[in-house]
Amino acid sequence: MAVPLAGAYAAGHHNKGALDATDPTDFTGPRVEALIEQVRGVRQGIVDARQANNITPAVAERLEMRTTHISQAAEKVAASDHGRIPVAQYHDLLRRLDNVDQRLRVDIGAGFLMGDGADGGSYPNG
């Protein structure tokens, strides 16, 4: 899933030319790449936990599905805005990805849920 997002960035960068790095409302190349790296890190954590039998295949599949949805959302935003992700959407995607990572940590016994767990580990609880 990260490849199409990287492709969307490359296409946007090519079409736009030199992007204005001083504009704080747009997240360009390095920020999109940072999001891609975060997705890769969470996916690797899921794979590692599954291979170590710290989570079941069903849990791994559920976490991977959530990660894929986040990656697809990022891809859609970047593709629609010449490879850029606006500030609010960027932070929302990172928050959602962090929720998946936190859920993974809880599932392997290395973390704790925020709130009462009624929201599946999302924060803030609600």
C-alpha positions in Angstrom: 0.0 0.0 0.0 2.9 2.4 0.6 4.1 2.1 -3.0 1.0 3.8 -4.5 1.3 6.6 -1.8 4.9 7.1 -2.8 3.8 7.1 -6.4 1.2 9.8 -5.7 3.8 11.9 -4.0 6.2 11.5 -7.0 3.4 12.3 -9.5 2.4 15.4 -7.5 6.0 16.5 -7.1 6.6 16.1 -10.8 3.5 18.0 -11.8 4.0 20.8 -9.3 7.7 21.3 -9.7 9.5 22.6 -6.6 6.9 22.7 -3.8 7.0 25.6 -1.4 8.4 24.1 1.9 7.5 27.4 3.7 3.7 26.8 3.4 2.7 25.3 6.8 -0.7 24.1 5.5 0.7 21.5 3.1 2.6 18.4 4.0 4.9 17.4 1.1 7.5 14.8 0.4 9.3 14.3 3.7 6.0 14.3 5.7 4.3 11.8 3.3 7.5 9.7 3.4 7.4 9.9 7.3 3.8 8.6 7.2 4.8 5.8 4.9 7.6 4.8 7.3 5.2 4.8 10.2 2.9 2.5 8.3 5.8 0.2 7.5 6.8 0.2 11.1 3.4 -0.8 12.4 3.1 -3.5 9.7 6.5 -4.9 10.7 5.4 -4.9 14.4 2.3 -6.9 13.4 4.4 -9.4 11.4 7.0 -9.7 14.2 4.3 -10.3 16.8 2.5 -12.9 14.7 5.8 -14.7 13.9 6.6 -14.8 17.6 3.1 -16.2 18.3 2.4 -13.1 20.5 -0.9 -12.5 18.6 -3.3 -14.8 16.8 -3.7 -14.8 13.0 -7.2 -13.2 13.6 -5.7 -10.4 15.6 -2.9 -9.9 13.1 -5.5 -9.7 10.3 -7.6 -7.2 12.2 -4.7 -4.9 12.9 -3.4 -5.2 9.3 -6.9 -4.3 8.0 -6.9 -1.2 10.2 -3.4 -0.3 9.0 -4.5 -0.8 5.4 -7.5 1.4 5.8 -5.2 4.2 7.1 -2.8 3.7 4.3 -5.6 3.8 1.7 -7.0 7.0 3.2 -3.5 8.6 3.1 -3.1 7.5 -0.5 -6.5 9.0 -1.5 -5.7 12.3 0.2 -2.3 12.5 -1.4 -3.6 11.6 -4.8 -6.3 14.2 -4.7 -3.9 17.0 -3.7 -0.8 16.5 -5.8 1.0 14.4 -3.3 0.3 16.7 -0.3 -1.6 15.9 2.9 -3.1 18.9 4.7 -2.2 19.4 8.4 -5.5 18.2 10.0 -5.7 15.1 7.9 -2.0 14.3 8.4 -2.4 14.5 12.2 -5.6 12.4 12.0 -3.9 9.7 10.0 -1.0 9.6 12.5 -3.4 9.5 15.4 -5.2 6.6 13.9 -2.0 4.7 13.1 -0.8 5.3 16.7 -4.1 3.8 17.9 -3.3 0.6 15.9 0.2 0.5 17.3 -1.1 1.0 20.8 -3.7 -1.8 20.2 -0.8 -4.1 19.0 1.1 -3.3 22.2 -1.9 -4.2 24.4 -2.5 -7.4 22.4 1.1 -8.5 23.0 1.1 -7.4 26.7 3.5 -4.5 26.2 1.1 -1.6 26.6 -2.2 -0.4 28.1 -5.4 1.1 26.7 -6.3 4.7 27.2 -9.8 5.1 28.5 -11.9 2.2 29.6 -11.4 0.1 26.4 -15.0 0.6 25.2 -13.7 2.3 22.1 -11.2 -0.5 21.2 -8.2 1.4 22.4 -8.8 4.6 20.6 -7.9 7.8 22.3 -9.6 9.9 23.4 -12.1 7.5 24.6 -15.5 8.1 23.1 
